[in-house]
Amino acid sequence: MIESLSQMPSRCSLARENDYFSQEIRQILYGRGRNLYRIIFTILAGQEISTVRVLHIRHAAQQTLGEAPDDSQTT
């Protein structure tokens, strides 16, 4: 899956975290059902070759990076 980012990484959608960071943050989904993960990455533009930097791999149900904790789920 990560190897597929070597070809046209900008085809992937913007991640939910994109609003919290100055750089463009993208995601690609991996897995299915309850085993769905988001590979969160950014594209570092170079003169000849762009580089994809994977920032995090998170379960799809996890809270968005940069978002304040949800206080409604107190124990």
Sequence and secondary structure as in RCSB ss.txt:
>XXXX:A:sequence
MIESLSQMPSRCSLARENDYFSQEIRQILYGRGRNLYRIIFTILAGQEISTVRVLHIRHAAQQTLGEAPDDSQTT
>XXXX:A:secstr
 GGGGGS GGGS B GGGGGSSS  EEEEES GGG EEEEEEEE  SS  EEEEEEEEETTS  TT    GGG  
